[in-house]
Amino acid sequence: MYTRIAGDGIDVVYVDLCDERWRVVEISASTGTFRIVDDSPVRFIRAKGMLALPVPEHGGSLLALRGLVNVGDDGDWALVLAWLVAALRPTGPYPILLVHGEQGSAKSTLVRILRGFVDPNQADLRAEPRDTRDLAIAASNGWVIGLDNLSHMKPWLSDALCRLSTGGGFATRQLFTDKDEAIFDAQRPVVLTGIEEIATRGDLIDRCISVELQPIATGKRKPESEIWAAIDACGGQIFGAVLDAVACALRAHRDLRLSVLPRMADFAIWATAAEAGLGLPAGAVIAAYQRNRADANQTALEWSPIARLVIALVSEQGAWSGTAMELLQVLGGRADDLARRAKCWPRTPIAMAGALRRSAPNLREAGILVEYSRASGHDRQRMITISMVPPPAPAPEAGPQRNVVGSVQKASDDGHAATRDASTGSSYMR
């Protein structure tokens, strides 16, 4: 049995409308469209709080949606739509949508609207869960996890959201028992809002799509009643347009190849396959996703005192080699009192090695390589070598404002391999 979304994600997707008639939407790759089914071939579970989706209509457009949300940047808009179609995919991994901005930038409104086209709930946005058990219960009773107005991210919650995004089990002792476990193992779309940069650990940032909303000018602010009235009026057409994009992804994603696979590759392929249905130019999602990842990597480096000190150390010396204890002493001598008193500052060699491993992927993107080896001799100490390497070459420029992110290959109707240029959308036969 399923919660809200079902199907194989290859040929068909089923979406529970959660209405009184128990109807579902069937999105088929063979037909390239959707239809409403009265007798569902799959069984859905409906938990308390789940609300009905709009009844989808054919012929809708996503331009109506953009006029209702405060997303001005074209790259951010492409990423928001990418998250939306990914959330309607039965299998993950799912990127975590992180929405931040000043007070009054309509962060919560954006998230409520997006969730309203995937998994509406009486409590669309919730406070930070108290523990892993609460998070697992929320994930078992809904499809989308929405956490609102976070001011910071505790380490346990950061790790739990990483598992929820890319897959991992939660196991706790079942209530009123001594030895039985309650186990939850699934993936879920997640959306977070906050004023500050709440994702600071590299592994969480690596799974995030970060969207910053700009302040709304006084003369352009709308009352929420007007926005929700517009959603009620055109919600069926908007939802139909989203489902058309999912159908487009179903038809194209199996034969689509990206020249370079980024992190969260399954998401990138699925969202790229949906571009035509989303009304986006070819390559828009990957271009925005690569820029977003570059910004996220910089954020991770800025938030890690170890990473900053390692960059300074290697920039001066070119390379460094020694044990974790020696590195702790060297970086401790370079750090100021504020950094050494911080909770995240490692105080043992094991903690130093762990912090360095956590930052290693971000350092590698910045052109610094961290390697581990065993020293020769009787004690066989574990050695750390840090050196500078050329950073990854940036994608060539295709114009003044957009990067070429590689070619997208897919099978054409006559069986030949067609290559679509990601910057222009033109095709040529191979």
TIBALO-343980 format. One line per field, with one value per residue (C-alpha): x, y, z; residue in one letter. Coordinates in nm, 4 decimals. Each point is the difference from the previous one (the first is absolute). Layout:
BEGIN
c1 c(X | ...)
c2 c(Y | ...)
c3 c(Z | ...)
residu c(a | ...)
# end
This chain:
BEGIN
c1 c(0.0000 | 0.1137 | -0.0219 | -0.1104 | 0.2405 | 0.0359 | 0.1207 | 0.3328 | 0.1117 | 0.0982 | -0.3228 | -0.2705 | -0.0579 | -0.3137 | -0.0982 | -0.2720 | -0.2374 | -0.1127 | -0.3599 | -0.3150 | -0.0351 | 0.3452 | 0.1079 | 0.3608 | 0.1874 | 0.1827 | 0.2949 | 0.1194 | 0.3135 | -0.1770 | -0.2735 | 0.2165 | -0.2794 | -0.2154 | -0.3518 | -0.2180 | -0.0734 | -0.3003 | 0.1162 | 0.3624 | 0.2245 | 0.2139 | -0.0962 | 0.0677 | 0.0127 | -0.1584 | 0.1319 | -0.1649 | 0.0496 | 0.0384 | -0.2028 | -0.1295 | 0.2023 | -0.1598 | -0.1757 | 0.2484 | -0.1068 | 0.1623 | 0.1372 | 0.1350 | 0.3196 | 0.2565 | 0.0213 | -0.3042 | 0.1944 | 0.2980 | -0.2254 | -0.1069 | 0.3393 | 0.2929 | 0.2654 | 0.1517 | 0.3262 | -0.0296 | 0.2533 | -0.1858 | -0.3273 | 0.1484 | 0.1163 | -0.3375 | -0.1741 | 0.2658 | -0.0692 | -0.3742 | 0.0151 | 0.2571 | -0.2360 | -0.2585 | 0.2452 | -0.0716 | 0.3666 | 0.2856 | 0.2455 | -0.1723 | 0.1824 | -0.0792 | -0.1488 | 0.1402 | -0.1858 | 0.1520 | -0.0368 | -0.0942 | -0.3137 | -0.2968 | 0.1506 | -0.2886 | 0.2072 | -0.2792 | -0.2518 | 0.2232 | 0.0425 | -0.3716 | -0.0820 | 0.2571 | -0.1140 | -0.3593 | 0.0828 | 0.1749 | -0.1228 | -0.2320 | -0.0452 | -0.1806 | 0.3459 | 0.1974 | 0.2880 | 0.1085 | 0.2535 | 0.3243 | -0.0670 | 0.1150 | 0.1822 | 0.0471 | -0.3173 | -0.2147 | 0.1628 | -0.0559 | -0.3661 | -0.0506 | 0.1634 | -0.2154 | -0.3199 | 0.0692 | 0.1955 | 0.1633 | 0.1841 | -0.0279 | 0.1859 | -0.0551 | 0.1955 | 0.3082 | 0.2683 | 0.2669 | 0.0503 | 0.0937 | 0.2480 | -0.2453 | -0.2672 | 0.2515 | 0.1025 | -0.3623 | -0.1014 | 0.2935 | -0.1278 | -0.3529 | 0.1188 | 0.2187 | -0.1215 | 0.0630 | -0.1886 | -0.1312 | -0.0356 | -0.1254 | -0.1389 | -0.3685 | -0.2111 | -0.1201 | 0.2529 | 0.3437 | 0.1601 | -0.2121 | 0.1131 | -0.2059 | 0.1828 | -0.0574 | 0.2049 | -0.0930 | 0.0879 | -0.2038 | 0.0076 | 0.0971 | -0.0409 | 0.1450 | -0.0410 | 0.2106 | 0.1337 | 0.3618 | 0.2142 | -0.1207 | 0.1786 | 0.3666 | 0.1289 | 0.1496 | -0.1961 | -0.3333 | 0.0990 | 0.0979 | -0.3631 | -0.1607 | -0.1441 | 0.0313 | -0.2391 | 0.0222 | -0.3132 | 0.0353 | -0.1972 | -0.3386 | -0.0458 | -0.2834 | -0.1951 | 0.0206 | -0.1078 | -0.3246 | -0.2310 | 0.0060 | -0.3754 | 0.0501 | 0.2748 | -0.2026 | -0.3043 | 0.2126 | 0.1263 | -0.3579 | -0.0927 | 0.2895 | 0.1418 | -0.1365 | 0.1691 | 0.3300 | -0.0072 | -0.0794 | 0.3038 | 0.2182 | -0.1316 | 0.0700 | 0.3605 | 0.0146 | -0.1329 | 0.2722 | 0.2624 | -0.1383 | 0.0313 | 0.3466 | 0.2020 | 0.0879 | 0.1804 | 0.1460 | 0.3750 | 0.1858 | 0.3600 | 0.0942 | -0.2008 | -0.0246 | -0.0790 | -0.3621 | 0.0320 | -0.3425 | -0.1673 | 0.2011 | -0.0955 | -0.3680 | -0.0238 | 0.1861 | -0.2361 | -0.2928 | 0.1361 | -0.2169 | -0.3130 | 0.1016 | 0.0427 | 0.3722 | 0.2739 | 0.2203 | 0.2748 | -0.1590 | -0.0298 | 0.3567 | 0.1459 | -0.1887 | 0.0806 | 0.3735 | 0.0044 | -0.1992 | 0.2441 | 0.2972 | -0.1578 | -0.0833 | 0.3582 | 0.1239 | -0.2501 | 0.1224 | 0.3605 | -0.0914 | -0.1849 | 0.2778 | 0.2866 | 0.2126 | -0.0505 | 0.0910 | 0.3199 | 0.0974 | -0.0427 | 0.2208 | 0.2606 | 0.0309 | -0.0136 | 0.3105 | 0.1953 | -0.1290 | -0.0336 | -0.0030 | 0.0449 | -0.0267 | -0.2232 | -0.3410 | 0.1590 | 0.2555 | -0.2696 | -0.2043 | 0.3006 | 0.0822 | -0.3529 | -0.0512 | 0.2978 | -0.1526 | -0.3557 | -0.1195 | -0.1614 | -0.3506 | 0.0564 | 0.1595 | -0.2886 | -0.2638 | -0.1922 | 0.0975 | 0.3728 | 0.1628 | 0.1769 | 0.1463 | 0.1940 | -0.2959 | -0.2334 | 0.2498 | 0.0182 | -0.3809 | -0.0394 | 0.2567 | -0.1782 | -0.3285 | 0.1561 | 0.2067 | -0.2578 | -0.0380 | 0.3769 | 0.0447 | -0.2377 | 0.2169 | 0.3146 | 0.1340 | 0.0464 | -0.0062 | 0.1588 | 0.0532 | 0.2766 | 0.2019 | 0.3522 | 0.2782 | 0.1683 | -0.0962 | -0.2878 | -0.1662 | -0.1557 | -0.2878 | 0.1228 | -0.1980 | 0.1283 | -0.1580 | 0.1026 | -0.1185 | -0.1364 | -0.1478 | -0.3701 | -0.2535 | -0.0104 | -0.3097 | -0.2499 | 0.0647 | -0.2055 | -0.2907 | -0.1011 | 0.0277 | -0.2341 | -0.0085 | 0.2497 | -0.0003 | -0.0447 | 0.0599 | -0.2130 | -0.3151 | -0.0233 | -0.3203 | -0.1370 | -0.1954 | -0.3164 | 0.1876 | 0.2420 | 0.3052 | 0.1713 | -0.0882 | 0.2054 | -0.1637 | 0.2236 | -0.0728 | 0.0509 | -0.1930 | -0.2428 | 0.1021 | 0.0333 | 0.2199 | 0.0246 | 0.2892)
c2 c(0.0000 | 0.3528 | 0.3536 | 0.2600 | -0.1107 | -0.3462 | -0.1656 | -0.1119 | 0.3468 | -0.1512 | -0.0694 | 0.1303 | 0.2204 | 0.0021 | 0.2978 | -0.0309 | 0.2963 | -0.0779 | 0.0958 | -0.1624 | -0.2131 | -0.1554 | 0.1015 | -0.0030 | 0.1593 | -0.2348 | 0.1520 | -0.2272 | 0.0030 | -0.1818 | 0.2622 | 0.2952 | 0.1500 | -0.0586 | -0.1177 | -0.0322 | -0.3590 | -0.0938 | -0.3548 | 0.0270 | -0.2976 | 0.0784 | 0.0495 | 0.3189 | 0.0767 | 0.3240 | 0.1346 | 0.2579 | 0.3525 | -0.0834 | 0.2298 | -0.0351 | 0.1142 | 0.2227 | -0.1939 | 0.0330 | 0.1519 | -0.0299 | 0.3043 | 0.1863 | 0.2053 | 0.0541 | 0.3712 | 0.0483 | -0.1524 | 0.2303 | 0.3016 | -0.1150 | -0.0625 | 0.2247 | -0.1707 | 0.2558 | -0.1596 | -0.2306 | -0.2447 | -0.0238 | -0.0460 | -0.2903 | -0.1624 | 0.0472 | -0.1712 | -0.2720 | -0.0725 | -0.0030 | -0.2653 | -0.2001 | -0.0074 | -0.1770 | -0.2768 | -0.3249 | -0.0673 | 0.2228 | 0.1311 | 0.3311 | 0.3319 | 0.2059 | 0.3351 | 0.2699 | 0.3322 | 0.2937 | 0.3758 | 0.3000 | 0.0252 | 0.0645 | -0.1550 | -0.2526 | -0.3087 | -0.1838 | 0.0947 | -0.1430 | -0.3274 | -0.0340 | 0.0563 | -0.2533 | -0.2606 | 0.0647 | -0.1554 | -0.3059 | -0.0891 | 0.2556 | -0.0426 | 0.1726 | 0.0802 | 0.0774 | 0.1489 | -0.1168 | 0.0890 | -0.1875 | -0.3562 | -0.0859 | -0.3179 | -0.2625 | -0.1818 | 0.3086 | 0.0447 | -0.3658 | 0.0215 | 0.3104 | -0.1732 | -0.3097 | 0.2088 | 0.2277 | 0.0333 | 0.3426 | 0.1154 | 0.3757 | 0.1751 | 0.3717 | 0.2899 | -0.1910 | 0.2132 | -0.2704 | -0.3659 | -0.2467 | -0.2694 | -0.2866 | 0.1705 | 0.0750 | -0.3669 | -0.1185 | 0.2249 | -0.1306 | -0.3550 | 0.1061 | 0.1657 | -0.2746 | -0.3045 | -0.1495 | -0.1676 | 0.1302 | -0.2525 | 0.0710 | -0.2107 | -0.0617 | 0.1529 | -0.2227 | -0.2719 | -0.0934 | -0.1543 | 0.0743 | 0.2593 | 0.2398 | 0.0339 | 0.2599 | -0.0199 | 0.2316 | 0.3178 | 0.3192 | 0.3460 | 0.2611 | 0.3780 | 0.2358 | 0.3718 | 0.2390 | 0.3527 | -0.1064 | -0.2600 | -0.2906 | -0.2768 | 0.0219 | -0.3592 | -0.1082 | -0.3245 | 0.1815 | 0.2879 | -0.2584 | -0.1167 | 0.3452 | 0.2313 | 0.3457 | 0.2741 | 0.3546 | 0.2153 | 0.3754 | 0.2474 | 0.0949 | 0.3682 | 0.1619 | 0.0861 | -0.3570 | -0.1884 | -0.1990 | -0.1242 | -0.3749 | -0.0188 | 0.1258 | -0.2534 | -0.2954 | 0.1150 | -0.0077 | -0.3474 | -0.1202 | 0.1446 | -0.1360 | -0.2765 | -0.2774 | 0.1456 | 0.0524 | -0.3539 | -0.1341 | 0.1827 | -0.1538 | -0.3475 | 0.0638 | 0.0730 | -0.3280 | -0.1809 | 0.1706 | -0.1221 | -0.3540 | -0.0106 | 0.1523 | -0.0923 | -0.3597 | 0.0979 | 0.3256 | 0.0224 | 0.2899 | 0.0509 | 0.0612 | -0.1503 | 0.2302 | -0.0956 | -0.1240 | -0.1262 | -0.1692 | 0.3262 | 0.1911 | -0.2430 | -0.0017 | 0.3792 | 0.0473 | -0.2431 | 0.2122 | 0.3304 | 0.0082 | -0.0639 | 0.2678 | 0.2600 | 0.0374 | 0.0315 | -0.3038 | -0.0223 | 0.2555 | -0.2386 | -0.1315 | 0.3472 | 0.1321 | -0.3126 | 0.0292 | 0.3662 | -0.0858 | -0.2763 | 0.2308 | 0.2547 | -0.2761 | -0.1256 | 0.3493 | 0.0223 | -0.3281 | 0.1224 | 0.3292 | -0.1720 | -0.2456 | 0.1481 | -0.3054 | 0.0442 | 0.3684 | -0.0692 | -0.2890 | 0.2241 | 0.2659 | -0.2587 | -0.1647 | 0.3337 | 0.1063 | -0.3272 | -0.1730 | -0.3324 | -0.1419 | -0.3505 | -0.1353 | -0.1707 | 0.1158 | 0.1052 | 0.2129 | 0.1539 | 0.0819 | 0.1776 | 0.1864 | 0.1208 | 0.0753 | 0.2331 | 0.1812 | 0.0241 | 0.2919 | -0.0379 | 0.0280 | -0.2942 | -0.2169 | 0.0629 | -0.0943 | -0.3236 | -0.1268 | 0.0355 | -0.3477 | -0.0612 | -0.3451 | -0.1510 | -0.2264 | 0.2997 | 0.1862 | -0.2916 | -0.0176 | 0.3730 | -0.0175 | -0.2922 | 0.1874 | 0.2985 | -0.2012 | 0.0073 | 0.3770 | 0.0481 | -0.2145 | 0.2268 | 0.2911 | -0.1689 | -0.1552 | -0.3766 | -0.1893 | -0.3473 | -0.2608 | -0.2596 | -0.2086 | 0.1026 | -0.2539 | -0.1194 | -0.1773 | 0.2209 | 0.0268 | 0.3342 | 0.1222 | 0.2904 | 0.2835 | 0.1707 | 0.3241 | 0.1453 | 0.2414 | -0.1292 | 0.1886 | 0.0598 | -0.1503 | 0.1888 | 0.2227 | -0.0727 | 0.2058 | 0.3127 | -0.0190 | 0.3602 | 0.2943 | -0.1429 | -0.3797 | -0.2830 | -0.2959 | -0.3033 | -0.2688 | -0.1751 | -0.1918 | -0.3166 | -0.1870 | -0.2409 | 0.1638 | -0.1472 | -0.1668 | -0.1757 | 0.2226 | 0.1742 | 0.3673 | 0.2489 | 0.3112 | 0.2951 | 0.1012 | 0.3712 | 0.0529 | -0.2883 | -0.0848 | -0.3637 | -0.1847 | -0.3666 | -0.2247)
c3 c(0.0000 | -0.0775 | 0.1325 | -0.2584 | -0.2801 | -0.1562 | -0.3190 | -0.1372 | -0.1114 | -0.3349 | -0.1859 | 0.2309 | 0.3048 | 0.2146 | 0.2148 | 0.2634 | -0.0327 | 0.3554 | -0.0798 | 0.1306 | -0.3137 | 0.0481 | -0.3480 | -0.1171 | -0.2864 | -0.2347 | -0.1871 | -0.2792 | -0.2096 | -0.2824 | -0.0374 | 0.1005 | 0.2086 | 0.3064 | 0.0728 | 0.3070 | 0.1024 | 0.2154 | 0.0789 | 0.1087 | -0.0840 | 0.3067 | 0.3625 | 0.1904 | 0.3697 | 0.1149 | 0.3251 | 0.2203 | -0.1313 | -0.3689 | -0.2272 | -0.3537 | -0.2992 | -0.2666 | -0.2744 | -0.2885 | -0.3296 | -0.3410 | -0.1807 | 0.3019 | 0.0279 | 0.2726 | -0.0807 | 0.2207 | 0.2892 | -0.0442 | 0.0283 | 0.3462 | 0.1617 | 0.0831 | -0.2153 | -0.2324 | -0.1099 | -0.3028 | 0.1437 | 0.3321 | -0.1878 | -0.1966 | 0.3256 | 0.1695 | -0.2934 | 0.0016 | 0.3670 | -0.0707 | -0.2731 | 0.1983 | 0.2992 | -0.2194 | -0.0862 | 0.1887 | 0.0758 | 0.1136 | 0.0685 | 0.0587 | 0.0355 | 0.3082 | -0.0954 | 0.2296 | -0.0229 | 0.1846 | -0.0066 | 0.2091 | 0.2068 | -0.2242 | -0.3128 | -0.0201 | 0.0757 | 0.1770 | -0.2667 | -0.2717 | 0.1853 | 0.0737 | -0.3664 | -0.1176 | 0.2500 | -0.1064 | -0.3383 | 0.1457 | 0.3486 | 0.1612 | 0.3727 | 0.2847 | 0.1389 | -0.3162 | 0.1982 | 0.3416 | 0.2649 | 0.0440 | 0.1216 | 0.3506 | -0.0986 | -0.2688 | 0.1056 | -0.0717 | -0.3393 | -0.0891 | 0.1045 | -0.2153 | -0.2952 | 0.0397 | 0.0077 | -0.2957 | -0.3195 | 0.0422 | 0.3138 | 0.0467 | 0.2846 | 0.0417 | 0.1448 | 0.1111 | 0.1628 | 0.0222 | -0.0818 | 0.2708 | -0.1091 | 0.0575 | -0.2133 | -0.2748 | -0.0132 | 0.0113 | -0.2889 | -0.2028 | 0.0519 | -0.0879 | -0.3213 | -0.1448 | 0.1924 | 0.3404 | 0.2788 | 0.3295 | 0.2811 | 0.3510 | 0.2805 | -0.0496 | 0.2728 | 0.2845 | -0.0871 | 0.1277 | -0.3074 | -0.3115 | -0.2514 | -0.2109 | -0.3312 | -0.2717 | -0.3190 | -0.2873 | -0.1834 | 0.0123 | -0.1602 | 0.2587 | 0.0020 | 0.2628 | 0.0592 | 0.2025 | 0.0029 | 0.0435 | -0.1754 | 0.2123 | -0.1950 | 0.0987 | 0.0006 | -0.3283 | -0.0368 | 0.0407 | -0.2280 | -0.2599 | -0.0107 | -0.0018 | -0.2593 | 0.1500 | -0.1130 | 0.1372 | -0.0181 | -0.0320 | 0.2122 | -0.1433 | -0.0707 | 0.1942 | -0.3120 | -0.1348 | 0.3100 | -0.0311 | 0.2749 | 0.0494 | -0.0519 | -0.3548 | -0.0668 | 0.1286 | -0.1948 | -0.3144 | 0.0933 | 0.0416 | -0.3371 | -0.2081 | 0.2222 | -0.2219 | -0.3084 | 0.1832 | 0.1389 | -0.3463 | -0.1377 | 0.2728 | -0.0859 | -0.3695 | 0.0955 | 0.1956 | -0.3084 | -0.2064 | 0.2473 | -0.0126 | -0.3783 | -0.0247 | 0.3086 | -0.0912 | -0.3205 | 0.1268 | 0.0687 | 0.1578 | -0.1033 | 0.3657 | 0.2847 | 0.3022 | 0.3587 | 0.0288 | -0.3568 | -0.0106 | 0.0923 | -0.2598 | -0.2774 | 0.0976 | 0.0219 | -0.3274 | -0.1688 | 0.1220 | -0.1349 | -0.3122 | 0.2068 | 0.2491 | -0.2720 | 0.0688 | -0.2628 | -0.0505 | 0.2613 | 0.2350 | 0.2933 | -0.0148 | -0.0496 | 0.3034 | 0.2014 | -0.0675 | 0.1004 | 0.3117 | 0.0926 | -0.0482 | 0.2354 | 0.2489 | -0.0028 | 0.0780 | 0.2863 | 0.1459 | -0.0085 | 0.1649 | 0.2842 | 0.0787 | 0.2045 | -0.0797 | -0.3739 | 0.0136 | 0.1938 | -0.2287 | -0.3034 | 0.1577 | 0.1041 | -0.3399 | -0.1838 | 0.1901 | -0.0008 | -0.3125 | 0.1852 | 0.3513 | 0.1415 | 0.3534 | 0.2518 | 0.1208 | 0.3294 | -0.1818 | -0.2174 | 0.3102 | 0.1487 | -0.3220 | -0.0641 | 0.3693 | -0.0141 | -0.2968 | 0.1368 | 0.2082 | 0.3416 | -0.1445 | -0.2346 | 0.2688 | 0.2417 | -0.2574 | 0.0562 | -0.3456 | 0.0689 | 0.0255 | 0.3283 | -0.0655 | -0.2919 | -0.0823 | -0.0125 | -0.2195 | -0.2454 | -0.0081 | -0.0617 | -0.2791 | -0.1656 | 0.0162 | -0.1758 | -0.2491 | -0.2862 | 0.0308 | 0.0191 | -0.3099 | -0.1920 | 0.1121 | -0.1337 | 0.3209 | 0.0228 | 0.3315 | -0.0008 | 0.2721 | 0.0253 | 0.2463 | 0.0871 | -0.0271 | 0.3164 | 0.3174 | 0.1137 | -0.3452 | 0.0815 | -0.2116 | -0.2101 | -0.1556 | -0.3139 | -0.1175 | -0.3339 | -0.2623 | -0.3280 | -0.2932 | 0.0698 | -0.2401 | -0.3281 | -0.0240 | -0.2726 | -0.3160 | -0.0448 | -0.2411 | 0.0394 | 0.2334 | 0.2659 | -0.0328 | 0.0110 | -0.2349 | 0.2200 | -0.2561 | -0.2538 | 0.0636 | -0.2061 | -0.0626 | -0.2546 | -0.2825 | -0.1485 | -0.2872 | 0.2357 | -0.0604 | 0.2855 | 0.0036 | 0.2006 | 0.1348 | 0.0815 | 0.3562 | -0.0631 | -0.3243 | -0.0132 | -0.3571 | -0.1047 | -0.2402 | -0.0955 | 0.0985)
residu c(m | y | t | r | i | a | g | d | g | i | d | v | v | y | v | d | l | c | d | e | r | w | r | v | v | e | i | s | a | s | t | g | t | f | r | i | v | d | d | s | p | v | r | f | i | r | a | k | g | m | l | a | l | p | v | p | e | h | g | g | s | l | l | a | l | r | g | l | v | n | v | g | d | d | g | d | w | a | l | v | l | a | w | l | v | a | a | l | r | p | t | g | p | y | p | i | l | l | v | h | g | e | q | g | s | a | k | s | t | l | v | r | i | l | r | g | f | v | d | p | n | q | a | d | l | r | a | e | p | r | d | t | r | d | l | a | i | a | a | s | n | g | w | v | i | g | l | d | n | l | s | h | m | k | p | w | l | s | d | a | l | c | r | l | s | t | g | g | g | f | a | t | r | q | l | f | t | d | k | d | e | a | i | f | d | a | q | r | p | v | v | l | t | g | i | e | e | i | a | t | r | g | d | l | i | d | r | c | i | s | v | e | l | q | p | i | a | t | g | k | r | k | p | e | s | e | i | w | a | a | i | d | a | c | g | g | q | i | f | g | a | v | l | d | a | v | a | c | a | l | r | a | h | r | d | l | r | l | s | v | l | p | r | m | a | d | f | a | i | w | a | t | a | a | e | a | g | l | g | l | p | a | g | a | v | i | a | a | y | q | r | n | r | a | d | a | n | q | t | a | l | e | w | s | p | i | a | r | l | v | i | a | l | v | s | e | q | g | a | w | s | g | t | a | m | e | l | l | q | v | l | g | g | r | a | d | d | l | a | r | r | a | k | c | w | p | r | t | p | i | a | m | a | g | a | l | r | r | s | a | p | n | l | r | e | a | g | i | l | v | e | y | s | r | a | s | g | h | d | r | q | r | m | i | t | i | s | m | v | p | p | p | a | p | a | p | e | a | g | p | q | r | n | v | v | g | s | v | q | k | a | s | d | d | g | h | a | a | t | r | d | a | s | t | g | s | s | y | m | r)
# end
